[in-house]
């Protein structure tokens, strides 16, 4: 993600030290690497990316960890689940219940 002037890799420690200096220089001292991590996860959740994929991207050992941290950001999934089930069975189930059983 970050490189030295000659194209080499910056160590994580170098990035950690340089980041706050760079953010302060542009007037955004509150933007931390950790806040970027949360923004990344939050944007993926808002875009509908599944929690397992997000968990893997964040390096969590389990999606349970991801859900415990970011679960409050997941909204409207019950409505979506109802729409999916209605699309799959709703009109067919209603139509089927109107018919007399075959003998």
MMTF fields as JSON, N, C-alpha, C and O atoms, coordinates in Angstrom:
{
  "mmtfVersion": "1.0.0",
  "mmtfProducer": "UNKNOWN",
  "numBonds": 411,
  "numAtoms": 412,
  "numGroups": 103,
  "numChains": 1,
  "numModels": 1,
  "chainsPerModel": [1],
  "groupsPerChain": [103],
  "chainIdList": ["A"],
  "bondAtomList": [4, 2, 8, 6, 12, 10, 16, 14, 20, 18, 24, 22, 28, 26, 32, 30, 36, 34, 40, 38, 44, 42, 48, 46, 52, 50, 56, 54, 60, 58, 64, 62, 68, 66, 72, 70, 76, 74, 80, 78, 84, 82, 88, 86, 92, 90, 96, 94, 100, 98, 104, 102, 108, 106, 112, 110, 116, 114, 120, 118, 124, 122, 128, 126, 132, 130, 136, 134, 140, 138, 144, 142, 148, 146, 152, 150, 156, 154, 160, 158, 164, 162, 168, 166, 172, 170, 176, 174, 180, 178, 184, 182, 188, 186, 192, 190, 196, 194, 200, 198, 204, 202, 208, 206, 212, 210, 216, 214, 220, 218, 224, 222, 228, 226, 232, 230, 236, 234, 240, 238, 244, 242, 248, 246, 252, 250, 256, 254, 260, 258, 264, 262, 268, 266, 272, 270, 276, 274, 280, 278, 284, 282, 288, 286, 292, 290, 296, 294, 300, 298, 304, 302, 308, 306, 312, 310, 316, 314, 320, 318, 324, 322, 328, 326, 332, 330, 336, 334, 340, 338, 344, 342, 348, 346, 352, 350, 356, 354, 360, 358, 364, 362, 368, 366, 372, 370, 376, 374, 380, 378, 384, 382, 388, 386, 392, 390, 396, 394, 400, 398, 404, 402, 408, 406],
  "bondOrderList": [1, 1, 1, 1, 1, 1, 1, 1, 1, 1, 1, 1, 1, 1, 1, 1, 1, 1, 1, 1, 1, 1, 1, 1, 1, 1, 1, 1, 1, 1, 1, 1, 1, 1, 1, 1, 1, 1, 1, 1, 1, 1, 1, 1, 1, 1, 1, 1, 1, 1, 1, 1, 1, 1, 1, 1, 1, 1, 1, 1, 1, 1, 1, 1, 1, 1, 1, 1, 1, 1, 1, 1, 1, 1, 1, 1, 1, 1, 1, 1, 1, 1, 1, 1, 1, 1, 1, 1, 1, 1, 1, 1, 1, 1, 1, 1, 1, 1, 1, 1, 1, 1],
  "groupList": [{"groupName": "UNK", "atomNameList": ["N", "CA", "C", "O"], "elementList": ["N", "C", "C", "O"], "formalChargeList": [0, 0, 0, 0], "bondAtomList": [1, 0, 2, 1, 3, 2], "bondOrderList": [1, 1, 2], "singleLetterCode": "X", "chemCompType": "L-PEPTIDE LINKING"}],
  "groupTypeList": [0, 0, 0, 0, 0, 0, 0, 0, 0, 0, 0, 0, 0, 0, 0, 0, 0, 0, 0, 0, 0, 0, 0, 0, 0, 0, 0, 0, 0, 0, 0, 0, 0, 0, 0, 0, 0, 0, 0, 0, 0, 0, 0, 0, 0, 0, 0, 0, 0, 0, 0, 0, 0, 0, 0, 0, 0, 0, 0, 0, 0, 0, 0, 0, 0, 0, 0, 0, 0, 0, 0, 0, 0, 0, 0, 0, 0, 0, 0, 0, 0, 0, 0, 0, 0, 0, 0, 0, 0, 0, 0, 0, 0, 0, 0, 0, 0, 0, 0, 0, 0, 0, 0],
  "groupIdList": [1, 2, 3, 4, 5, 6, 7, 8, 9, 10, 11, 12, 13, 14, 15, 16, 17, 18, 19, 20, 21, 22, 23, 24, 25, 26, 27, 28, 29, 30, 31, 32, 33, 34, 35, 36, 37, 38, 39, 40, 41, 42, 43, 44, 45, 46, 47, 48, 49, 50, 51, 52, 53, 54, 55, 56, 57, 58, 59, 60, 61, 62, 63, 64, 65, 66, 67, 68, 69, 70, 71, 72, 73, 74, 75, 76, 77, 78, 79, 80, 81, 82, 83, 84, 85, 86, 87, 88, 89, 90, 91, 92, 93, 94, 95, 96, 97, 98, 99, 100, 101, 102, 103],
  "secStructList": [7, 7, 5, 7, 6, 6, 1, 7, 5, 7, 7, 2, 2, 2, 2, 2, 2, 2, 2, 2, 2, 2, 2, 2, 2, 6, 6, 7, 6, 6, 7, 7, 2, 2, 2, 2, 2, 2, 2, 2, 2, 2, 2, 2, 2, 2, 6, 6, 7, 7, 2, 2, 2, 2, 2, 2, 2, 2, 6, 7, 1, 7, 2, 2, 2, 2, 2, 2, 2, 2, 4, 4, 4, 7, 7, 1, 2, 2, 2, 2, 2, 2, 2, 2, 2, 0, 0, 0, 0, 0, 2, 2, 2, 2, 2, 2, 2, 2, 1, 7, 7, 7, 7],
  "xCoordList": [0.819, 0.0, 0.873, 0.539, 1.946, 2.857, 4.251, 4.669, 4.955, 6.296, 7.288, 6.922, 8.549, 9.625, 9.88, 9.306, 10.724, 11.045, 11.599, 11.34, 12.355, 12.949, 12.057, 12.502, 10.795, 9.853, 9.823, 9.065, 10.634, 10.624, 9.405, 8.64, 9.24, 8.113, 8.453, 9.551, 7.488, 7.63, 7.236, 6.291, 7.95, 7.595, 6.321, 6.05, 5.544, 4.361, 4.694, 3.923, 5.834, 6.242, 6.481, 6.107, 7.103, 7.355, 6.046, 5.91, 5.1, 3.788, 3.079, 2.516, 3.11, 2.469, 3.038, 2.297, 4.341, 4.975, 4.702, 4.493, 4.703, 4.542, 3.091, 2.842, 2.15, 0.738, 0.261, -0.277, 0.427, -0.08, 0.593, -0.035, 1.844, 2.545, 1.914, 1.667, 1.656, 1.046, -0.368, -0.745, -1.148, -2.522, -2.533, -3.355, -1.634, -1.55, -1.153, -1.641, -0.274, 0.187, -0.933, -0.886, -1.941, -3.057, -4.289, -5.377, -4.099, -5.182, -6.221, -7.36, -5.841, -6.775, -6.166, -6.048, -5.782, -5.096, -5.96, -5.421, -7.279, -8.15, -8.261, -8.776, -7.791, -7.872, -6.699, -5.556, -7.016, -5.991, -6.069, -7.053, -5.046, -5.093, -6.244, -6.908, -6.468, -7.56, -8.917, -9.823, -9.059, -10.331, -10.542, -11.68, -9.471, -9.604, -10.074, -10.853, -9.61, -10.045, -11.551, -12.263, -12.031, -13.461, -14.26, -15.342, -13.733, -14.411, -14.51, -15.555, -13.44, -13.415, -14.521, -15.313, -14.579, -15.598, -17.0, -17.907, -17.181, -18.493, -18.987, -20.166, -18.112, -18.502, -18.864, -19.793, -18.143, -18.467, -19.829, -20.62, -20.104, -21.399, -22.507, -23.518, -22.328, -23.343, -23.578, -24.662, -22.578, -22.698, -23.276, -23.475, -23.541, -24.165, -23.214, -23.644, -21.932, -20.965, -21.228, -21.49, -21.157, -21.461, -20.417, -19.258, -20.863, -20.03, -18.815, -17.774, -18.921, -17.781, -16.646, -15.48, -16.988, -15.979, -15.327, -14.107, -16.136, -15.606, -14.687, -13.609, -15.109, -14.311, -12.944, -11.92, -12.946, -11.675, -10.789, -9.58, -11.387, -10.603, -9.966, -8.862, -10.672, -10.158, -9.178, -8.503, -9.102, -8.19, -8.718, -7.947, -10.036, -10.62, -10.589, -10.733, -10.402, -10.352, -11.728, -11.84, -12.767, -14.13, -15.079, -14.872, -16.117, -17.123, -17.841, -18.414, -17.813, -18.428, -17.779, -18.46, -16.483, -15.773, -16.251, -16.54, -16.333, -16.776, -18.192, -18.477, -19.073, -20.454, -20.529, -21.357, -19.68, -19.732, -19.278, -19.734, -18.378, -17.884, -18.776, -19.046, -19.23, -19.925, -21.391, -22.061, -21.904, -23.287, -24.313, -25.342, -24.054, -25.002, -25.168, -26.105, -24.275, -24.352, -25.206, -25.499, -25.598, -26.369, -27.846, -28.397, -28.486, -29.895, -30.674, -30.117, -31.95, -32.845, -32.695, -33.271, -31.933, -31.724, -32.957, -33.155, -33.797, -35.003, -35.973, -36.602, -36.096, -36.952, -36.455, -37.249, -35.164, -34.578, -34.812, -35.132, -34.655, -34.898, -36.353, -36.634, -37.267, -38.686, -38.944, -39.719, -38.306, -38.469, -37.954, -38.586, -36.805, -36.23, -37.169, -37.435, -37.669, -38.559, -39.881, -40.441, -40.386, -41.617, -41.426, -42.291, -40.293, -40.016, -39.892, -40.305, -39.326, -39.134, -40.42, -40.701, -41.201, -42.354, -43.681, -44.741, -43.631, -44.839, -45.972, -47.011, -45.814, -46.917, -47.219, -48.374, -46.211, -46.432, -47.194, -48.07, -46.867, -47.535, -48.997, -49.872, -49.266, -50.646, -51.427, -52.548, -50.846, -51.518, -51.765, -52.828, -50.817, -50.949, -52.019, -52.709, -52.172, -53.154, -54.575, -55.526, -54.74, -56.055, -56.595, -57.806, -55.715, -56.124, -56.619, -56.191, -57.517, -58.01, -56.972, -56.352, -56.769, -55.829, -56.27, -57.461, -55.318, -55.612, -55.887, -55.277, -56.831, -57.166, -56.595, -56.774],
  "yCoordList": [-1.181, 0.0, 1.259, 2.235, 1.249, 2.387, 1.927, 0.809, 2.808, 2.444, 3.544, 4.697, 3.149, 4.113, 4.827, 4.458, 5.829, 6.597, 5.693, 5.918, 4.68, 3.784, 2.58, 1.65, 2.589, 1.535, 0.369, -0.58, 0.42, -0.648, -0.552, 0.41, -1.546, -1.573, -0.809, -0.929, -0.017, 0.621, -0.389, -1.158, -0.379, -1.28, -0.763, 0.437, -1.654, -1.197, -0.159, 0.776, -0.315, 0.644, 2.03, 3.043, 2.067, 3.359, 4.04, 5.256, 3.264, 3.822, 4.352, 5.447, 3.57, 3.978, 5.287, 6.122, 5.474, 6.717, 7.883, 9.008, 7.629, 8.701, 9.168, 10.334, 8.279, 8.602, 9.821, 10.748, 9.865, 11.03, 12.337, 13.396, 12.266, 13.471, 13.963, 15.157, 13.035, 13.405, 13.949, 14.928, 13.332, 13.79, 15.17, 16.02, 15.385, 16.702, 17.768, 18.897, 17.412, 18.362, 18.822, 19.931, 17.969, 18.368, 18.784, 18.961, 18.935, 19.422, 18.374, 18.717, 17.105, 16.034, 15.092, 13.891, 15.634, 14.803, 13.684, 12.711, 13.791, 12.761, 11.523, 10.494, 11.608, 10.456, 9.525, 9.793, 8.435, 7.463, 6.259, 6.085, 5.446, 4.209, 3.328, 2.663, 3.334, 2.537, 3.057, 2.269, 4.377, 4.926, 4.567, 4.382, 4.469, 4.025, 2.576, 2.211, 1.765, 0.363, 0.296, -0.463, 1.096, 1.133, 1.676, 1.175, 2.694, 3.249, 2.196, 2.052, 1.47, 0.388, -0.616, -0.943, -1.107, -2.087, -1.504, -2.166, -0.287, 0.353, 0.544, 0.332, 0.936, 1.136, -0.196, -0.256, -1.242, -2.556, -3.034, -3.569, -2.844, -3.227, -2.433, -3.004, -1.121, -0.274, -0.65, -0.418, -1.223, -1.633, -3.036, -3.513, -3.693, -5.002, -6.176, -7.287, -5.95, -7.051, -7.972, -7.504, -9.276, -10.226, -10.163, -9.812, -10.511, -10.365, -11.288, -10.939, -12.453, -13.364, -12.746, -12.826, -12.139, -11.474, -10.326, -10.166, -9.535, -8.404, -8.917, -8.367, -9.956, -10.538, -10.984, -10.747, -11.619, -12.075, -10.895, -10.926, -9.851, -8.674, -7.989, -7.453, -8.014, -7.372, -8.256, -7.799, -9.516, -10.434, -10.976, -11.449, -10.909, -11.447, -12.972, -13.567, -13.586, -15.051, -15.674, -16.867, -14.882, -15.388, -14.251, -13.111, -14.547, -13.525, -13.043, -11.953, -13.841, -13.439, -12.162, -11.291, -12.061, -10.853, -9.663, -8.601, -9.838, -8.765, -8.331, -7.136, -9.295, -8.968, -8.258, -7.363, -8.637, -7.991, -6.536, -5.7, -6.235, -4.863, -4.031, -2.864, -4.626, -3.867, -4.227, -3.658, -5.157, -5.612, -4.495, -4.563, -3.476, -2.368, -1.58, -0.792, -1.785, -1.068, -1.79, -1.242, -3.007, -3.806, -3.525, -3.851, -2.911, -2.524, -3.066, -3.298, -3.26, -3.602, -5.002, -5.322, -5.841, -7.17, -8.046, -8.944, -7.814, -8.612, -8.304, -9.211, -7.037, -6.666, -7.302, -7.795, -7.293, -7.905, -9.406, -9.98, -10.046, -11.485, -11.799, -12.778, -10.986, -11.189, -11.028, -11.79, -10.048, -9.851, -11.053, -11.503, -11.568, -12.73, -13.925, -14.606, -14.177, -15.318, -15.118, -16.07, -13.889, -13.607, -13.819, -14.378, -13.37, -13.561, -15.043, -15.478, -15.808, -17.236, -18.04, -18.937, -17.722, -18.557, -17.811, -18.41, -16.526, -15.755, -15.944, -16.487, -15.519, -15.603, -17.047, -17.382, -17.908, -19.315, -20.006, -20.831, -19.676, -20.303, -19.869, -20.686, -18.598, -18.104, -18.772, -19.233, -18.827, -19.451, -20.928, -21.446, -21.602, -23.029, -23.286, -24.304, -22.4, -22.612, -22.37, -22.832, -21.651, -21.395, -22.599, -22.725, -23.476, -24.641, -25.751, -25.888, -26.525, -27.71, -28.804, -28.933, -29.585, -30.687, -31.687, -31.966, -32.219, -33.206, -34.543, -34.897, -35.299, -36.612, -37.71, -38.886],
  "zCoordList": [0.0, 0.0, 0.0, -0.671, 0.717, 0.776, 0.37, 0.674, -0.317, -0.777, -0.431, -0.204, -0.4, -0.202, -1.53, -2.554, -1.513, -2.719, -3.817, -4.999, -3.43, -4.427, -4.754, -5.427, -4.281, -4.613, -3.656, -3.859, -2.613, -1.624, -0.721, -0.786, 0.107, 1.044, 2.306, 2.85, 2.766, 4.075, 5.14, 4.964, 6.215, 7.309, 7.981, 7.953, 8.579, 9.309, 10.371, 10.588, 11.032, 12.051, 11.449, 12.041, 10.271, 9.61, 9.232, 9.367, 8.767, 8.399, 9.637, 9.621, 10.704, 11.951, 12.472, 12.992, 12.34, 12.796, 11.851, 12.304, 10.553, 9.572, 9.434, 9.125, 9.656, 9.427, 10.226, 9.622, 11.54, 12.279, 11.859, 11.885, 11.481, 11.024, 9.728, 9.564, 8.807, 7.526, 7.722, 7.077, 8.595, 8.827, 9.493, 9.15, 10.427, 11.069, 10.05, 10.107, 9.123, 8.112, 7.186, 6.653, 6.994, 6.122, 6.932, 6.384, 8.235, 9.082, 9.456, 9.769, 9.426, 9.769, 10.815, 10.574, 11.966, 12.959, 13.528, 14.056, 13.438, 14.0, 13.102, 13.538, 11.868, 10.962, 11.25, 10.878, 11.917, 12.269, 11.334, 10.616, 11.348, 10.573, 11.058, 10.262, 12.35, 12.908, 12.437, 12.165, 12.339, 11.849, 10.379, 9.949, 9.61, 8.213, 8.149, 7.269, 9.066, 9.136, 9.388, 8.73, 10.345, 10.64, 9.463, 9.16, 8.804, 7.628, 6.533, 5.898, 6.314, 5.327, 5.621, 4.738, 6.854, 7.228, 7.109, 6.605, 7.563, 7.525, 6.102, 5.82, 5.22, 3.82, 3.154, 2.348, 3.487, 2.933, 3.427, 2.65, 4.705, 5.263, 4.591, 4.183, 4.472, 3.847, 2.387, 1.852, 1.747, 0.346, 0.194, -0.923, 1.317, 1.265, 1.138, 0.828, 1.372, 1.319, 2.509, 3.617, 2.277, 3.34, 4.456, 4.234, 5.647, 6.852, 6.826, 7.383, 6.195, 6.124, 5.303, 5.689, 4.186, 3.355, 4.115, 4.081, 4.797, 5.563, 6.666, 6.888, 7.343, 8.418, 7.91, 8.551, 6.77, 6.19, 5.803, 6.029, 5.221, 4.822, 6.028, 5.939, 7.15, 8.361, 9.115, 10.037, 8.724, 9.387, 10.703, 11.538, 10.892, 12.109, 12.056, 10.988, 13.199, 13.253, 13.09, 12.805, 13.268, 13.171, 12.792, 13.209, 12.007, 11.713, 12.968, 12.976, 14.02, 15.288, 15.821, 16.362, 15.666, 16.099, 15.284, 15.835, 13.989, 13.1, 13.467, 13.545, 13.692, 14.065, 15.406, 15.58, 16.358, 17.667, 17.594, 18.374, 16.656, 16.519, 15.6, 15.885, 14.505, 13.463, 13.285, 12.423, 14.079, 13.922, 13.989, 13.316, 14.78, 14.909, 13.608, 13.48, 12.654, 11.383, 10.345, 9.282, 10.654, 9.7, 9.929, 10.98, 8.923, 9.016, 7.828, 6.755, 8.033, 6.936, 6.383, 5.343, 7.059, 6.508, 6.643, 5.824, 7.651, 7.792, 6.659, 6.114, 6.305, 5.174, 3.889, 3.087, 3.693, 2.499, 2.492, 1.451, 3.645, 3.739, 3.406, 2.714, 3.887, 3.577, 2.084, 1.506, 1.456, 0.009, -0.77, -1.726, -0.356, -1.037, -0.926, -1.916, 0.276, 0.466, -0.255, -0.8, -0.265, -0.987, -2.482, -3.156, -2.99, -4.416, -4.754, -5.829, -3.839, -4.099, -3.928, -4.723, -2.895, -2.577, -2.49, -2.666, -2.224, -1.928, -2.895, -2.519, -4.119, -5.074, -5.44, -5.7, -5.466, -5.79, -4.665, -4.923, -3.431, -2.294, -2.227, -1.944, -2.484, -2.466, -3.578, -3.362, -4.77, -5.901, -5.633, -5.975, -5.036, -4.753, -3.693, -3.759, -2.733, -1.673, -2.157, -1.526, -3.271, -3.843, -4.604, -4.788, -5.042, -5.828, -4.92, -3.774, -5.458, -4.756, -4.891, -5.946, -3.865, -3.972, -5.026, -5.168, -5.757, -6.788, -6.142, -5.133, -6.741, -6.183, -7.026, -6.712]
}
